[in-house]
C-alpha cells in the first residue's frame, strides 16, 4: 500500500507501534525495513526527510495483517 503526505510522523509511528503484525517499508531499491523496530524507524526517517521537509511525501508499506492495513488506512483518512 502506498501512503502519501504524512504530516504527523509521531502519530504515524504510534499507529505502526500498535499494529499486531509486521509492517515493512519498501525502499526505492526494493529493500524492506521492519518499521516495528525503533532503529528502522530512525533510519527511515533520516533517509526520507530533507532539510526543510515537514511532510513525508510517499511511503510504500506492506502490512501483513488485515487489521493493521485498516489501522493504517484509518490513519490516512483521519490525519
Backbone as XML, in Angstrom:
<?xml version="1.0"?>
<chain id="A" units="angstrom">
  <residue number="1" name="UNK">
    <atom name="N" x="0.842" y="-1.163" z="0.000"/>
    <atom name="CA" x="0.000" y="0.000" z="0.000"/>
    <atom name="C" x="0.889" y="1.228" z="0.000"/>
  </residue>
  <residue number="2" name="UNK">
    <atom name="N" x="0.487" y="2.223" z="-0.760"/>
    <atom name="CA" x="1.221" y="3.489" z="-0.779"/>
    <atom name="C" x="0.490" y="4.474" z="0.122"/>
  </residue>
  <residue number="3" name="UNK">
    <atom name="N" x="1.275" y="5.138" z="0.951"/>
    <atom name="CA" x="0.751" y="6.156" z="1.843"/>
    <atom name="C" x="1.434" y="7.464" z="1.482"/>
  </residue>
  <residue number="4" name="UNK">
    <atom name="N" x="0.653" y="8.528" z="1.384"/>
    <atom name="CA" x="1.216" y="9.807" z="0.952"/>
    <atom name="C" x="0.919" y="10.918" z="1.949"/>
  </residue>
  <residue number="5" name="UNK">
    <atom name="N" x="1.772" y="11.937" z="1.900"/>
    <atom name="CA" x="1.593" y="13.185" z="2.653"/>
    <atom name="C" x="1.368" y="12.978" z="4.144"/>
  </residue>
  <residue number="6" name="UNK">
    <atom name="N" x="2.284" y="12.260" z="4.774"/>
    <atom name="CA" x="2.203" y="12.044" z="6.214"/>
    <atom name="C" x="2.680" y="13.319" z="6.904"/>
  </residue>
  <residue number="7" name="UNK">
    <atom name="N" x="1.764" y="13.976" z="7.604"/>
    <atom name="CA" x="2.077" y="15.251" z="8.251"/>
    <atom name="C" x="2.509" y="15.073" z="9.696"/>
  </residue>
  <residue number="8" name="UNK">
    <atom name="N" x="1.957" y="14.100" z="10.393"/>
    <atom name="CA" x="2.250" y="13.877" z="11.811"/>
    <atom name="C" x="3.004" y="12.557" z="11.956"/>
  </residue>
  <residue number="9" name="UNK">
    <atom name="N" x="4.333" y="12.643" z="11.904"/>
    <atom name="CA" x="5.139" y="11.420" z="11.946"/>
    <atom name="C" x="5.022" y="10.707" z="13.284"/>
  </residue>
  <residue number="10" name="UNK">
    <atom name="N" x="4.867" y="11.464" z="14.365"/>
    <atom name="CA" x="4.729" y="10.830" z="15.682"/>
    <atom name="C" x="3.470" y="9.970" z="15.734"/>
  </residue>
  <residue number="11" name="UNK">
    <atom name="N" x="2.353" y="10.510" z="15.254"/>
    <atom name="CA" x="1.098" y="9.749" z="15.216"/>
    <atom name="C" x="1.219" y="8.555" z="14.280"/>
  </residue>
  <residue number="12" name="UNK">
    <atom name="N" x="1.907" y="8.736" z="13.155"/>
    <atom name="CA" x="2.108" y="7.638" z="12.206"/>
    <atom name="C" x="2.848" y="6.485" z="12.869"/>
  </residue>
  <residue number="13" name="UNK">
    <atom name="N" x="3.953" y="6.789" z="13.569"/>
    <atom name="CA" x="4.707" y="5.720" z="14.204"/>
    <atom name="C" x="3.985" y="5.146" z="15.416"/>
  </residue>
  <residue number="14" name="UNK">
    <atom name="N" x="3.082" y="5.902" z="16.044"/>
    <atom name="CA" x="2.239" y="5.330" z="17.097"/>
    <atom name="C" x="1.307" y="4.278" z="16.505"/>
  </residue>
  <residue number="15" name="UNK">
    <atom name="N" x="0.764" y="4.558" z="15.318"/>
    <atom name="CA" x="-0.084" y="3.567" z="14.639"/>
    <atom name="C" x="0.739" y="2.317" z="14.323"/>
  </residue>
  <residue number="16" name="UNK">
    <atom name="N" x="1.958" y="2.514" z="13.800"/>
    <atom name="CA" x="2.832" y="1.379" z="13.492"/>
    <atom name="C" x="3.094" y="0.563" z="14.751"/>
  </residue>
  <residue number="17" name="UNK">
    <atom name="N" x="3.411" y="1.237" z="15.861"/>
    <atom name="CA" x="3.698" y="0.548" z="17.122"/>
    <atom name="C" x="2.509" y="-0.254" z="17.617"/>
  </residue>
  <residue number="18" name="UNK">
    <atom name="N" x="1.282" y="0.184" z="17.284"/>
    <atom name="CA" x="0.077" y="-0.512" z="17.736"/>
    <atom name="C" x="-0.381" y="-1.610" z="16.786"/>
  </residue>
  <residue number="19" name="UNK">
    <atom name="N" x="0.328" y="-1.799" z="15.698"/>
    <atom name="CA" x="-0.005" y="-2.895" z="14.785"/>
    <atom name="C" x="0.399" y="-4.227" z="15.426"/>
  </residue>
  <residue number="20" name="UNK">
    <atom name="N" x="-0.392" y="-5.258" z="15.170"/>
    <atom name="CA" x="-0.114" y="-6.562" z="15.773"/>
    <atom name="C" x="0.886" y="-7.377" z="14.968"/>
  </residue>
  <residue number="21" name="UNK">
    <atom name="N" x="0.909" y="-7.178" z="13.668"/>
    <atom name="CA" x="1.819" y="-7.929" z="12.809"/>
    <atom name="C" x="2.971" y="-7.077" z="12.327"/>
  </residue>
  <residue number="22" name="UNK">
    <atom name="N" x="3.733" y="-7.658" z="11.430"/>
    <atom name="CA" x="4.887" y="-6.970" z="10.862"/>
    <atom name="C" x="4.424" y="-5.934" z="9.841"/>
  </residue>
  <residue number="23" name="UNK">
    <atom name="N" x="5.051" y="-4.757" z="9.895"/>
    <atom name="CA" x="4.808" y="-3.699" z="8.919"/>
    <atom name="C" x="6.170" y="-3.321" z="8.350"/>
  </residue>
  <residue number="24" name="UNK">
    <atom name="N" x="6.291" y="-3.410" z="7.043"/>
    <atom name="CA" x="7.575" y="-3.141" z="6.400"/>
    <atom name="C" x="7.491" y="-1.938" z="5.474"/>
  </residue>
  <residue number="25" name="UNK">
    <atom name="N" x="8.575" y="-1.177" z="5.445"/>
    <atom name="CA" x="8.753" y="-0.087" z="4.497"/>
    <atom name="C" x="9.547" y="-0.634" z="3.327"/>
  </residue>
  <residue number="26" name="UNK">
    <atom name="N" x="9.067" y="-0.433" z="2.115"/>
    <atom name="CA" x="9.788" y="-0.858" z="0.919"/>
    <atom name="C" x="10.564" y="0.351" z="0.402"/>
  </residue>
  <residue number="27" name="UNK">
    <atom name="N" x="11.883" y="0.220" z="0.340"/>
    <atom name="CA" x="12.726" y="1.320" z="-0.123"/>
    <atom name="C" x="12.699" y="1.389" z="-1.639"/>
  </residue>
  <residue number="28" name="UNK">
    <atom name="N" x="13.245" y="2.466" z="-2.184"/>
    <atom name="CA" x="13.323" y="2.633" z="-3.633"/>
    <atom name="C" x="14.136" y="1.547" z="-4.304"/>
  </residue>
  <residue number="29" name="UNK">
    <atom name="N" x="15.054" y="0.938" z="-3.559"/>
    <atom name="CA" x="15.883" y="-0.143" z="-4.098"/>
    <atom name="C" x="15.230" y="-1.513" z="-3.935"/>
  </residue>
  <residue number="30" name="UNK">
    <atom name="N" x="14.047" y="-1.547" z="-3.288"/>
    <atom name="CA" x="13.341" y="-2.809" z="-3.100"/>
    <atom name="C" x="13.645" y="-3.494" z="-1.782"/>
  </residue>
  <residue number="31" name="UNK">
    <atom name="N" x="14.496" y="-2.889" z="-0.946"/>
    <atom name="CA" x="14.768" y="-3.456" z="0.371"/>
    <atom name="C" x="13.548" y="-3.258" z="1.260"/>
  </residue>
  <residue number="32" name="UNK">
    <atom name="N" x="13.420" y="-4.102" z="2.269"/>
    <atom name="CA" x="12.305" y="-3.991" z="3.204"/>
    <atom name="C" x="12.839" y="-3.764" z="4.607"/>
  </residue>
  <residue number="33" name="UNK">
    <atom name="N" x="12.340" y="-2.713" z="5.247"/>
    <atom name="CA" x="12.726" y="-2.386" z="6.614"/>
    <atom name="C" x="11.537" y="-2.633" z="7.535"/>
  </residue>
  <residue number="34" name="UNK">
    <atom name="N" x="11.782" y="-3.337" z="8.626"/>
    <atom name="CA" x="10.750" y="-3.608" z="9.617"/>
    <atom name="C" x="10.489" y="-2.337" z="10.419"/>
  </residue>
  <residue number="35" name="UNK">
    <atom name="N" x="9.335" y="-1.705" z="10.220"/>
    <atom name="CA" x="9.038" y="-0.444" z="10.893"/>
    <atom name="C" x="8.636" y="-0.616" z="12.351"/>
  </residue>
  <residue number="36" name="UNK">
    <atom name="N" x="8.504" y="-1.840" z="12.828"/>
    <atom name="CA" x="8.236" y="-2.053" z="14.244"/>
    <atom name="C" x="9.529" y="-1.884" z="15.053"/>
  </residue>
  <residue number="37" name="UNK">
    <atom name="N" x="10.657" y="-1.868" z="14.385"/>
    <atom name="CA" x="11.956" y="-1.650" z="15.016"/>
    <atom name="C" x="12.223" y="-0.153" z="15.123"/>
  </residue>
  <residue number="38" name="UNK">
    <atom name="N" x="12.563" y="0.315" z="16.323"/>
    <atom name="CA" x="12.856" y="1.746" z="16.515"/>
    <atom name="C" x="14.061" y="2.165" z="15.683"/>
  </residue>
  <residue number="39" name="UNK">
    <atom name="N" x="15.059" y="1.303" z="15.542"/>
    <atom name="CA" x="16.223" y="1.627" z="14.725"/>
    <atom name="C" x="15.813" y="1.813" z="13.269"/>
  </residue>
  <residue number="40" name="UNK">
    <atom name="N" x="14.975" y="0.936" z="12.760"/>
    <atom name="CA" x="14.500" y="1.074" z="11.382"/>
    <atom name="C" x="13.666" y="2.335" z="11.211"/>
  </residue>
  <residue number="41" name="UNK">
    <atom name="N" x="12.883" y="2.700" z="12.221"/>
    <atom name="CA" x="12.106" y="3.931" z="12.149"/>
    <atom name="C" x="13.045" y="5.129" z="12.031"/>
  </residue>
  <residue number="42" name="UNK">
    <atom name="N" x="14.088" y="5.136" z="12.833"/>
    <atom name="CA" x="15.043" y="6.241" z="12.802"/>
    <atom name="C" x="15.749" y="6.310" z="11.448"/>
  </residue>
  <residue number="43" name="UNK">
    <atom name="N" x="16.200" y="5.161" z="10.959"/>
    <atom name="CA" x="16.899" y="5.118" z="9.666"/>
    <atom name="C" x="15.969" y="5.575" z="8.549"/>
  </residue>
  <residue number="44" name="UNK">
    <atom name="N" x="14.724" y="5.120" z="8.571"/>
    <atom name="CA" x="13.791" y="5.506" z="7.508"/>
    <atom name="C" x="13.496" y="6.994" z="7.553"/>
  </residue>
  <residue number="45" name="UNK">
    <atom name="N" x="13.333" y="7.549" z="8.745"/>
    <atom name="CA" x="13.082" y="8.984" z="8.849"/>
    <atom name="C" x="14.265" y="9.803" z="8.364"/>
  </residue>
  <residue number="46" name="UNK">
    <atom name="N" x="15.460" y="9.388" z="8.740"/>
    <atom name="CA" x="16.640" y="10.163" z="8.349"/>
    <atom name="C" x="16.860" y="10.130" z="6.842"/>
  </residue>
  <residue number="47" name="UNK">
    <atom name="N" x="16.462" y="9.049" z="6.191"/>
    <atom name="CA" x="16.648" y="8.980" z="4.744"/>
    <atom name="C" x="15.495" y="9.615" z="3.971"/>
  </residue>
  <residue number="48" name="UNK">
    <atom name="N" x="14.330" y="9.738" z="4.587"/>
    <atom name="CA" x="13.164" y="10.294" z="3.903"/>
    <atom name="C" x="13.166" y="11.809" z="3.949"/>
  </residue>
  <residue number="49" name="UNK">
    <atom name="N" x="13.456" y="12.354" z="5.113"/>
    <atom name="CA" x="13.388" y="13.803" z="5.281"/>
    <atom name="C" x="14.572" y="14.499" z="4.661"/>
  </residue>
  <residue number="50" name="UNK">
    <atom name="N" x="14.286" y="15.611" z="4.052"/>
    <atom name="CA" x="15.327" y="16.513" z="3.579"/>
    <atom name="C" x="15.349" y="17.689" z="4.548"/>
  </residue>
  <residue number="51" name="UNK">
    <atom name="N" x="16.245" y="18.614" z="4.377"/>
    <atom name="CA" x="16.473" y="19.683" z="5.349"/>
    <atom name="C" x="15.205" y="20.442" z="5.743"/>
  </residue>
  <residue number="52" name="UNK">
    <atom name="N" x="14.387" y="20.846" z="4.779"/>
    <atom name="CA" x="13.239" y="21.695" z="5.098"/>
    <atom name="C" x="11.899" y="20.978" z="5.030"/>
  </residue>
  <residue number="53" name="UNK">
    <atom name="N" x="11.887" y="19.688" z="4.796"/>
    <atom name="CA" x="10.622" y="18.964" z="4.668"/>
    <atom name="C" x="9.996" y="18.705" z="6.038"/>
  </residue>
  <residue number="54" name="UNK">
    <atom name="N" x="8.704" y="18.891" z="6.139"/>
    <atom name="CA" x="7.973" y="18.552" z="7.354"/>
    <atom name="C" x="6.915" y="17.493" z="7.068"/>
  </residue>
  <residue number="55" name="UNK">
    <atom name="N" x="6.786" y="17.098" z="5.813"/>
    <atom name="CA" x="5.809" y="16.088" z="5.397"/>
    <atom name="C" x="6.546" y="14.953" z="4.696"/>
  </residue>
  <residue number="56" name="UNK">
    <atom name="N" x="6.194" y="13.725" z="5.039"/>
    <atom name="CA" x="6.726" y="12.583" z="4.297"/>
    <atom name="C" x="5.871" y="12.458" z="3.041"/>
  </residue>
  <residue number="57" name="UNK">
    <atom name="N" x="6.463" y="12.642" z="1.860"/>
    <atom name="CA" x="5.650" y="12.695" z="0.636"/>
    <atom name="C" x="5.003" y="11.362" z="0.264"/>
  </residue>
  <residue number="58" name="UNK">
    <atom name="N" x="5.740" y="10.256" z="0.370"/>
    <atom name="CA" x="5.178" y="8.963" z="-0.041"/>
    <atom name="C" x="5.990" y="7.827" z="0.555"/>
  </residue>
  <residue number="59" name="UNK">
    <atom name="N" x="5.288" y="6.801" z="1.018"/>
    <atom name="CA" x="5.901" y="5.577" z="1.510"/>
    <atom name="C" x="5.166" y="4.392" z="0.911"/>
  </residue>
  <residue number="60" name="UNK">
    <atom name="N" x="5.903" y="3.346" z="0.633"/>
    <atom name="CA" x="5.253" y="2.088" z="0.269"/>
    <atom name="C" x="5.419" y="1.150" z="1.447"/>
  </residue>
  <residue number="61" name="UNK">
    <atom name="N" x="4.289" y="0.673" z="1.971"/>
    <atom name="CA" x="4.287" y="-0.194" z="3.140"/>
    <atom name="C" x="3.662" y="-1.534" z="2.808"/>
  </residue>
  <residue number="62" name="UNK">
    <atom name="N" x="4.104" y="-2.547" z="3.534"/>
    <atom name="CA" x="3.465" y="-3.857" z="3.476"/>
    <atom name="C" x="3.035" y="-4.187" z="4.902"/>
  </residue>
  <residue number="63" name="UNK">
    <atom name="N" x="1.732" y="-4.335" z="5.109"/>
    <atom name="CA" x="1.182" y="-4.749" z="6.393"/>
    <atom name="C" x="0.688" y="-6.177" z="6.208"/>
  </residue>
  <residue number="64" name="UNK">
    <atom name="N" x="1.156" y="-7.071" z="7.060"/>
    <atom name="CA" x="0.854" y="-8.487" z="6.886"/>
    <atom name="C" x="-0.467" y="-8.918" z="7.510"/>
  </residue>
  <residue number="65" name="UNK">
    <atom name="N" x="-1.047" y="-8.088" z="8.353"/>
    <atom name="CA" x="-2.326" y="-8.418" z="8.991"/>
    <atom name="C" x="-3.406" y="-7.463" z="8.481"/>
  </residue>
  <residue number="66" name="UNK">
    <atom name="N" x="-4.586" y="-7.989" z="8.134"/>
    <atom name="CA" x="-5.661" y="-7.127" z="7.617"/>
    <atom name="C" x="-6.048" y="-6.013" z="8.583"/>
  </residue>
  <residue number="67" name="UNK">
    <atom name="N" x="-6.058" y="-6.292" z="9.892"/>
    <atom name="CA" x="-6.429" y="-5.243" z="10.847"/>
    <atom name="C" x="-5.384" y="-4.123" z="10.894"/>
  </residue>
  <residue number="68" name="UNK">
    <atom name="N" x="-4.128" y="-4.462" z="10.594"/>
    <atom name="CA" x="-3.089" y="-3.434" z="10.531"/>
    <atom name="C" x="-3.273" y="-2.551" z="9.302"/>
  </residue>
  <residue number="69" name="UNK">
    <atom name="N" x="-3.653" y="-3.152" z="8.185"/>
    <atom name="CA" x="-3.945" y="-2.360" z="6.983"/>
    <atom name="C" x="-5.083" y="-1.392" z="7.254"/>
  </residue>
  <residue number="70" name="UNK">
    <atom name="N" x="-6.095" y="-1.854" z="7.986"/>
    <atom name="CA" x="-7.226" y="-0.987" z="8.333"/>
    <atom name="C" x="-6.769" y="0.163" z="9.224"/>
  </residue>
  <residue number="71" name="UNK">
    <atom name="N" x="-5.910" y="-0.112" z="10.202"/>
    <atom name="CA" x="-5.397" y="0.950" z="11.081"/>
    <atom name="C" x="-4.653" y="2.003" z="10.268"/>
  </residue>
  <residue number="72" name="UNK">
    <atom name="N" x="-3.828" y="1.563" z="9.338"/>
    <atom name="CA" x="-3.058" y="2.500" z="8.513"/>
    <atom name="C" x="-3.982" y="3.309" z="7.605"/>
  </residue>
  <residue number="73" name="UNK">
    <atom name="N" x="-4.973" y="2.664" z="7.038"/>
    <atom name="CA" x="-5.940" y="3.360" z="6.190"/>
    <atom name="C" x="-6.734" y="4.387" z="6.999"/>
  </residue>
  <residue number="74" name="UNK">
    <atom name="N" x="-7.170" y="3.996" z="8.193"/>
    <atom name="CA" x="-7.889" y="4.931" z="9.064"/>
    <atom name="C" x="-7.013" y="6.129" z="9.415"/>
  </residue>
  <residue number="75" name="UNK">
    <atom name="N" x="-5.727" y="5.895" z="9.664"/>
    <atom name="CA" x="-4.812" y="6.989" z="9.953"/>
    <atom name="C" x="-4.765" y="7.964" z="8.787"/>
  </residue>
  <residue number="76" name="UNK">
    <atom name="N" x="-4.639" y="7.429" z="7.575"/>
    <atom name="CA" x="-4.526" y="8.293" z="6.404"/>
    <atom name="C" x="-5.804" y="9.095" z="6.176"/>
  </residue>
  <residue number="77" name="UNK">
    <atom name="N" x="-6.938" y="8.498" z="6.432"/>
    <atom name="CA" x="-8.211" y="9.191" z="6.236"/>
    <atom name="C" x="-8.398" y="10.299" z="7.272"/>
  </residue>
  <residue number="78" name="UNK">
    <atom name="N" x="-7.954" y="10.054" z="8.494"/>
    <atom name="CA" x="-8.228" y="10.983" z="9.597"/>
    <atom name="C" x="-7.117" y="11.981" z="9.883"/>
  </residue>
  <residue number="79" name="UNK">
    <atom name="N" x="-5.986" y="11.896" z="9.188"/>
    <atom name="CA" x="-4.894" y="12.823" z="9.519"/>
    <atom name="C" x="-5.109" y="14.217" z="9.008"/>
  </residue>
</chain>
